[in-house]
Amino acid sequence: MAITIDTSLHNHNFNQRIVSDKDSLSRILNKFNHCEKEPIKFYPTYRVRLVYTNGKEITILFTDSVMNYEGLTYRLNDNIQNILGF
């Protein structure tokens, strides 16, 4: 599995960053999985693409401490920049 982080929605000069370290992936996905669903007005600034070893891809949009997955918004317990290590 790998996570591709694309902040071009927020910073047009930033190149993609790929996270494939098992410990980092586990920590990041754990944070994503422990958030609360909440209806929030959402304007994405980060795009994160998860690529599984079987080739399946999932795109998740973020802004600050909000995540949008499959049209539903979730409140993260931390800021996305801190979760991803920016």
N, CA, C and O atoms as a MOPAC input file, in Angstrom:
PM7 MOZYME 1SCF
protein

 N      0.84000 1    -1.17000 1     0.00000 1
 C      0.00000 1     0.00000 1     0.00000 1
 C      0.88400 1     1.23200 1     0.00000 1
 O      1.98400 1     1.22300 1     0.55100 1
 N      0.39000 1     2.29200 1    -0.62500 1
 C      1.10300 1     3.56700 1    -0.62700 1
 C      0.07900 1     4.69100 1    -0.57300 1
 O     -1.05200 1     4.54100 1    -1.03600 1
 N      0.48200 1     5.79500 1    -0.01300 1
 C     -0.35800 1     6.99200 1     0.02100 1
 C      0.35300 1     8.05800 1    -0.79200 1
 O      1.52300 1     8.35400 1    -0.54700 1
 N     -0.34800 1     8.63700 1    -1.76000 1
 C      0.18300 1     9.74900 1    -2.53700 1
 C     -0.49400 1    11.01200 1    -2.05300 1
 O     -1.72200 1    11.10200 1    -2.04400 1
 N      0.29900 1    11.98500 1    -1.65100 1
 C     -0.22200 1    13.24300 1    -1.12900 1
 C     -0.02200 1    14.31800 1    -2.18600 1
 O      1.10300 1    14.56800 1    -2.62000 1
 N     -1.09600 1    14.94500 1    -2.59400 1
 C     -1.05100 1    15.98100 1    -3.62000 1
 C     -1.65600 1    17.24200 1    -3.04200 1
 O     -2.86200 1    17.30600 1    -2.80600 1
 N     -0.82500 1    18.24700 1    -2.81200 1
 C     -1.33300 1    19.49900 1    -2.25600 1
 C     -1.48900 1    20.56000 1    -3.34000 1
 O     -1.54200 1    21.75100 1    -3.03300 1
 N     -1.56200 1    20.14700 1    -4.59500 1
 C     -1.67400 1    21.12700 1    -5.67000 1
 C     -2.96600 1    21.92600 1    -5.58800 1
 O     -3.06100 1    23.01200 1    -6.15900 1
 N     -3.96600 1    21.39500 1    -4.87700 1
 C     -5.18400 1    22.17200 1    -4.67200 1
 C     -4.90000 1    23.38800 1    -3.79700 1
 O     -5.59500 1    24.40000 1    -3.88100 1
 N     -3.88000 1    23.28100 1    -2.96200 1
 C     -3.53500 1    24.31300 1    -1.99100 1
 C     -2.28000 1    25.08400 1    -2.40800 1
 O     -2.23600 1    26.30900 1    -2.29200 1
 N     -1.27400 1    24.37600 1    -2.88900 1
 C      0.01700 1    24.96900 1    -3.20300 1
 C      0.44600 1    24.45300 1    -4.57600 1
 O      0.85700 1    23.29900 1    -4.70000 1
 N      0.35700 1    25.28300 1    -5.59500 1
 C      0.62600 1    24.84800 1    -6.96500 1
 C      2.09200 1    24.50100 1    -7.20500 1
 O      2.41100 1    23.89000 1    -8.22500 1
 N      2.98600 1    24.87000 1    -6.30500 1
 C      4.40700 1    24.57800 1    -6.47100 1
 C      4.83500 1    23.28800 1    -5.77600 1
 O      6.00600 1    22.91600 1    -5.85100 1
 N      3.93300 1    22.61100 1    -5.11600 1
 C      4.27400 1    21.41000 1    -4.35600 1
 C      4.13900 1    20.17400 1    -5.23000 1
 O      3.11400 1    19.98300 1    -5.88300 1
 N      5.15400 1    19.34700 1    -5.24600 1
 C      5.09700 1    18.08800 1    -5.97600 1
 C      4.44300 1    17.02400 1    -5.11300 1
 O      4.28400 1    17.18900 1    -3.90300 1
 N      4.07500 1    15.94700 1    -5.75000 1
 C      3.46600 1    14.84600 1    -5.01200 1
 C      4.48400 1    14.21400 1    -4.07400 1
 O      5.68400 1    14.19400 1    -4.35100 1
 N      3.98000 1    13.70300 1    -2.96700 1
 C      4.80700 1    12.99200 1    -1.99600 1
 C      4.17800 1    11.62000 1    -1.78900 1
 O      2.96300 1    11.51800 1    -1.62300 1
 N      4.98100 1    10.57500 1    -1.79700 1
 C      4.47500 1     9.22000 1    -1.63000 1
 C      4.96700 1     8.66500 1    -0.30400 1
 O      6.15700 1     8.72200 1     0.00800 1
 N      4.02000 1     8.12100 1     0.48300 1
 C      4.34200 1     7.49900 1     1.76100 1
 C      4.11200 1     6.00500 1     1.60100 1
 O      2.99900 1     5.57800 1     1.29300 1
 N      5.15400 1     5.21000 1     1.80700 1
 C      4.99400 1     3.76000 1     1.69300 1
 C      5.57800 1     3.01900 1     2.89100 1
 O      5.48400 1     1.79400 1     2.96200 1
 N      6.17600 1     3.74000 1     3.82800 1
 C      6.70500 1     3.14800 1     5.05100 1
 C      5.55000 1     2.57200 1     5.86500 1
 O      4.56800 1     3.26900 1     6.12300 1
 N      5.65800 1     1.30400 1     6.27300 1
 C      4.55100 1     0.60400 1     6.94100 1
 C      4.10400 1     1.30200 1     8.22700 1
 O      2.90300 1     1.41600 1     8.47200 1
 N      5.04500 1     1.77200 1     9.05300 1
 C      4.68100 1     2.44800 1    10.30600 1
 C      3.96600 1     3.76500 1    10.04400 1
 O      2.98900 1     4.08600 1    10.72200 1
 N      4.44300 1     4.52900 1     9.06800 1
 C      3.79800 1     5.79600 1     8.72700 1
 C      2.40000 1     5.57200 1     8.17100 1
 O      1.45900 1     6.28000 1     8.53000 1
 N      2.26800 1     4.57700 1     7.28500 1
 C      0.95200 1     4.25300 1     6.73300 1
 C     -0.02300 1     3.87300 1     7.83700 1
 O     -1.16500 1     4.33200 1     7.84700 1
 N      0.41800 1     3.05000 1     8.74900 1
 C     -0.43300 1     2.60100 1     9.85300 1
 C     -0.88400 1     3.77700 1    10.71000 1
 O     -2.05700 1     3.86400 1    11.07300 1
 N      0.03600 1     4.68100 1    11.03600 1
 C     -0.28000 1     5.84200 1    11.86500 1
 C     -1.28200 1     6.75700 1    11.15400 1
 O     -2.25000 1     7.21000 1    11.76500 1
 N     -1.05200 1     7.02800 1     9.86900 1
 C     -1.93300 1     7.91200 1     9.09800 1
 C     -3.32800 1     7.29600 1     8.96700 1
 O     -4.32500 1     7.97400 1     9.21400 1
 N     -3.40800 1     6.03100 1     8.58400 1
 C     -4.71100 1     5.38500 1     8.40000 1
 C     -5.47000 1     5.25600 1     9.71100 1
 O     -6.69800 1     5.34800 1     9.72200 1
 N     -4.77300 1     5.04700 1    10.80000 1
 C     -5.40700 1     4.99500 1    12.11000 1
 C     -6.09600 1     6.32800 1    12.43100 1
 O     -7.21300 1     6.34400 1    12.94600 1
 N     -5.43000 1     7.43500 1    12.12700 1
 C     -6.03200 1     8.76600 1    12.35000 1
 C     -7.26200 1     8.95500 1    11.47200 1
 O     -8.27500 1     9.48300 1    11.93000 1
 N     -7.18000 1     8.52300 1    10.20200 1
 C     -8.31400 1     8.64800 1     9.28800 1
 C     -9.50400 1     7.82700 1     9.77800 1
 O    -10.64800 1     8.26700 1     9.66700 1
 N     -9.24200 1     6.65000 1    10.31200 1
 C    -10.31000 1     5.73900 1    10.73000 1
 C    -10.95700 1     6.12000 1    12.05900 1
 O    -12.01000 1     5.58100 1    12.40000 1
 N    -10.36000 1     7.02700 1    12.80800 1
 C    -10.90500 1     7.40600 1    14.11000 1
 C    -11.43500 1     8.83200 1    14.11200 1
 O    -11.15600 1     9.60300 1    15.03000 1
 N    -12.19200 1     9.17800 1    13.09100 1
 C    -12.80100 1    10.50100 1    13.04000 1
 C    -14.32000 1    10.35700 1    13.07300 1
 O    -14.86000 1     9.27400 1    12.84800 1
 N    -14.99000 1    11.45800 1    13.35500 1
 C    -16.44700 1    11.45900 1    13.50800 1
 C    -17.12000 1    12.06400 1    12.27700 1
 O    -16.68500 1    13.09800 1    11.77100 1
 N    -18.17800 1    11.41600 1    11.80000 1
 C    -18.95300 1    11.96000 1    10.68700 1
 C    -19.67500 1    13.21800 1    11.15500 1
 O    -20.28000 1    13.24100 1    12.22700 1
 N    -19.60100 1    14.26500 1    10.33100 1
 C    -20.22300 1    15.53600 1    10.70100 1
 C    -20.52300 1    16.31700 1     9.42300 1
 O    -19.64200 1    16.44700 1     8.57300 1
 N    -21.74900 1    16.84500 1     9.26100 1
 C    -22.03500 1    17.65700 1     8.07700 1
 C    -21.31500 1    18.99800 1     8.19100 1
 O    -21.57400 1    19.78000 1     9.10600 1
 N    -20.41200 1    19.25000 1     7.25300 1
 C    -19.58000 1    20.45000 1     7.28900 1
 C    -19.48200 1    21.00200 1     5.86900 1
 O    -19.36400 1    20.23500 1     4.91300 1
 N    -19.52900 1    22.32300 1     5.72400 1
 C    -19.27000 1    22.94800 1     4.43200 1
 C    -17.80700 1    22.69100 1     4.10500 1
 O    -16.93100 1    22.95300 1     4.93000 1
 N    -17.53700 1    22.18500 1     2.91600 1
 C    -16.21600 1    21.64300 1     2.62300 1
 C    -15.61400 1    22.22800 1     1.34900 1
 O    -16.24200 1    22.20300 1     0.29100 1
 N    -14.39500 1    22.75400 1     1.45500 1
 C    -13.62200 1    23.25500 1     0.31900 1
 C    -12.23700 1    22.60800 1     0.39100 1
 O    -11.40800 1    23.04600 1     1.18900 1
 N    -11.96300 1    21.58000 1    -0.41700 1
 C    -10.71900 1    20.81000 1    -0.26600 1
 C     -9.46100 1    21.60100 1    -0.60400 1
 O     -9.45300 1    22.43200 1    -1.51200 1
 N     -8.39800 1    21.32000 1     0.14900 1
 C     -7.08900 1    21.89100 1    -0.13300 1
 C     -6.03500 1    20.80600 1    -0.34500 1
 O     -4.95500 1    21.09000 1    -0.86300 1
 N     -6.33400 1    19.57200 1     0.04800 1
 C     -5.41300 1    18.44800 1    -0.12500 1
 C     -6.14900 1    17.26700 1    -0.72200 1
 O     -7.31300 1    17.01600 1    -0.41000 1
 N     -5.45300 1    16.54500 1    -1.58500 1
 C     -5.99000 1    15.32600 1    -2.16500 1
 C     -5.03400 1    14.19800 1    -1.78100 1
 O     -3.83400 1    14.28300 1    -2.04600 1
 N     -5.55700 1    13.15500 1    -1.16600 1
 C     -4.74000 1    12.00800 1    -0.77500 1
 C     -5.27500 1    10.79200 1    -1.52100 1
 O     -6.46900 1    10.49600 1    -1.48900 1
 N     -4.36800 1    10.10200 1    -2.18700 1
 C     -4.74900 1     8.91400 1    -2.95000 1
 C     -4.12500 1     7.69700 1    -2.27800 1
 O     -2.90700 1     7.62100 1    -2.12000 1
 N     -4.96900 1     6.74600 1    -1.88300 1
 C     -4.49800 1     5.49000 1    -1.31100 1
 C     -4.45600 1     4.45600 1    -2.42200 1
 O     -5.44300 1     4.24900 1    -3.12800 1
 N     -3.31400 1     3.81000 1    -2.57300 1
 C     -3.16900 1     2.76400 1    -3.57500 1
 C     -2.82600 1     1.47900 1    -2.84200 1
 O     -1.75900 1     1.35700 1    -2.24100 1
 N     -3.74300 1     0.52400 1    -2.90000 1
 C     -3.54700 1    -0.75800 1    -2.24600 1
 C     -2.64500 1    -1.65000 1    -3.08700 1
 O     -2.47200 1    -1.41200 1    -4.28300 1
 N     -2.07800 1    -2.66100 1    -2.47600 1
 C     -1.17400 1    -3.56600 1    -3.19300 1
 C     -1.86900 1    -4.31100 1    -4.32500 1
 O     -1.20800 1    -4.76100 1    -5.26100 1
 N     -3.19300 1    -4.45000 1    -4.25400 1
 C     -3.93100 1    -5.12000 1    -5.32600 1
 C     -4.28300 1    -4.15300 1    -6.46400 1
 O     -4.95500 1    -4.54100 1    -7.42000 1
 N     -3.83100 1    -2.89300 1    -6.36600 1
 C     -4.06500 1    -1.90800 1    -7.41700 1
 C     -5.28000 1    -1.02300 1    -7.19700 1
 O     -5.45100 1    -0.03800 1    -7.91500 1
 N     -6.12500 1    -1.34000 1    -6.23200 1
 C     -7.30600 1    -0.53400 1    -5.95400 1
 C     -6.86400 1     0.84000 1    -5.45400 1
 O     -5.94800 1     0.94900 1    -4.64000 1
 N     -7.53100 1     1.89600 1    -5.95400 1
 C     -7.20700 1     3.26300 1    -5.56300 1
 C     -8.41600 1     3.94300 1    -4.93600 1
 O     -9.55000 1     3.75000 1    -5.37500 1
 N     -8.16300 1     4.73500 1    -3.91100 1
 C     -9.19600 1     5.52700 1    -3.24000 1
 C     -8.67500 1     6.95400 1    -3.12100 1
 O     -7.52800 1     7.16400 1    -2.72500 1
 N     -9.50700 1     7.93200 1    -3.45900 1
 C     -9.13200 1     9.33200 1    -3.30800 1
 C     -9.93900 1     9.93600 1    -2.16800 1
 O    -11.15900 1     9.78600 1    -2.10600 1
 N     -9.24000 1    10.62100 1    -1.26500 1
 C     -9.87400 1    11.29400 1    -0.13300 1
 C     -9.45400 1    12.76000 1    -0.18400 1
 O     -8.28200 1    13.06800 1    -0.39700 1
 N    -10.41500 1    13.66000 1     0.01100 1
 C    -10.13400 1    15.09700 1     0.00600 1
 C    -10.08900 1    15.61700 1     1.43600 1
 O    -10.81100 1    15.13200 1     2.30800 1
 N     -9.23000 1    16.61400 1     1.67000 1
 C     -9.04400 1    17.16600 1     3.00600 1
 C     -8.95000 1    18.67800 1     2.97100 1
 O     -8.59400 1    19.27600 1     1.95500 1
 N     -9.27300 1    19.27600 1     4.08900 1
 C     -8.96200 1    20.65900 1     4.38500 1
 C     -8.84400 1    20.76300 1     5.89800 1
 O     -9.72100 1    20.29700 1     6.62500 1
 N     -7.78300 1    21.36000 1     6.36600 1
 C     -7.52300 1    21.51900 1     7.79900 1
 C     -7.82400 1    20.23300 1     8.57700 1
 O     -7.08200 1    19.25700 1     8.46600 1
 N     -8.90100 1    20.22700 1     9.35800 1
 C     -9.22400 1    19.04100 1    10.15700 1
 C    -10.52400 1    18.38300 1     9.69200 1
 O    -11.27100 1    17.82500 1    10.49600 1
 N    -10.78400 1    18.45500 1     8.38100 1
 C    -11.98700 1    17.86000 1     7.80500 1
 C    -11.58400 1    16.94300 1     6.65100 1
 O    -10.70700 1    17.27300 1     5.85200 1
 N    -12.24600 1    15.78400 1     6.58100 1
 C    -11.99500 1    14.79700 1     5.53500 1
 C    -13.30200 1    14.54800 1     4.78800 1
 O    -14.36600 1    14.48300 1     5.40300 1
 N    -13.22500 1    14.41000 1     3.46500 1
 C    -14.38500 1    14.07900 1     2.65400 1
 C    -14.08600 1    12.79100 1     1.91000 1
 O    -13.17100 1    12.72500 1     1.08900 1
 N    -14.87300 1    11.76900 1     2.21100 1
 C    -14.71300 1    10.46400 1     1.56900 1
 C    -16.06900 1     9.99800 1     1.07700 1
 O    -17.01500 1     9.88200 1     1.85500 1
 N    -16.16000 1     9.73300 1    -0.21500 1
 C    -17.38900 1     9.27600 1    -0.85600 1
 C    -18.56500 1    10.20300 1    -0.56900 1
 O    -19.68100 1     9.74500 1    -0.32400 1
 N    -18.30700 1    11.51100 1    -0.60100 1
 C    -19.35700 1    12.50300 1    -0.43700 1
 C    -19.75900 1    12.80500 1     0.99400 1
 O    -20.60400 1    13.67100 1     1.21800 1
 N    -19.18000 1    12.11700 1     1.97200 1
 C    -19.48300 1    12.36200 1     3.38000 1
 C    -18.30900 1    13.07900 1     4.02700 1
 O    -17.15300 1    12.79100 1     3.71500 1
 N    -18.60000 1    14.01300 1     4.92700 1
 C    -17.54100 1    14.74700 1     5.61400 1
 C    -17.36000 1    14.21400 1     7.02900 1
 O    -18.31300 1    13.80200 1     7.69100 1
 N    -16.11200 1    14.23700 1     7.46700 1
 C    -15.73700 1    13.73100 1     8.78200 1
 C    -14.82100 1    14.73500 1     9.45800 1
 O    -13.97700 1    15.34300 1     8.79900 1
 N    -14.97300 1    14.91600 1    10.75100 1
 C    -14.11200 1    15.78200 1    11.55100 1
 C    -12.94800 1    14.94500 1    12.06600 1
 O    -13.15200 1    13.96000 1    12.77600 1
 N    -11.72100 1    15.33800 1    11.70600 1
 C    -10.52000 1    14.65400 1    12.18700 1
 C    -10.18900 1    15.13300 1    13.59300 1
 O    -10.58300 1    16.23200 1    13.98400 1
 N     -9.47700 1    14.32500 1    14.34400 1
 C     -9.05400 1    14.71300 1    15.68700 1
 C     -7.79500 1    15.56100 1    15.66800 1
 O     -7.37700 1    16.07000 1    16.70800 1
 N     -7.18600 1    15.72100 1    14.50200 1
 C     -5.97600 1    16.50400 1    14.34500 1
 C     -6.00800 1    17.17900 1    12.98800 1
 O     -6.82800 1    16.81800 1    12.14400 1
 N     -5.14800 1    18.13500 1    12.76100 1
 C     -5.03000 1    18.83500 1    11.50100 1
 C     -4.35500 1    17.92400 1    10.48100 1
 O     -3.42900 1    17.19200 1    10.83000 1
 N     -4.80300 1    17.95700 1     9.22800 1
 C     -4.25500 1    17.07200 1     8.19700 1
 C     -2.75900 1    17.27900 1     8.00100 1
 O     -2.04100 1    16.31800 1     7.72500 1
 N     -2.26900 1    18.51200 1     8.13900 1
 C     -0.83000 1    18.76300 1     7.99900 1
 C     -0.03700 1    18.02000 1     9.07600 1
 O      1.03700 1    17.49000 1     8.79300 1
 N     -0.55600 1    17.97500 1    10.31000 1
 C      0.11100 1    17.24600 1    11.38300 1
 C      0.05400 1    15.73900 1    11.14900 1
 O      1.03200 1    15.03100 1    11.39200 1
 N     -1.08800 1    15.25400 1    10.68000 1
 C     -1.24100 1    13.81700 1    10.42500 1
 C     -0.26000 1    13.35200 1     9.35400 1
 O      0.35600 1    12.29400 1     9.48100 1
 N     -0.12000 1    14.15700 1     8.29000 1
 C      0.74600 1    13.77100 1     7.19000 1
 C      2.20900 1    14.16800 1     7.39700 1
 O      3.07500 1    13.80100 1     6.60300 1
 N      2.47700 1    14.91300 1     8.45700 1
 C      3.85500 1    15.25700 1     8.78200 1
 C      4.43000 1    16.41900 1     8.02200 1
 O      5.62400 1    16.42700 1     7.72200 1
 N      3.60900 1    17.41000 1     7.69700 1
 C      4.11900 1    18.61100 1     7.01200 1
 C      4.71500 1    19.56500 1     8.01500 1
 O      5.19800 1    20.63300 1     7.64000 1

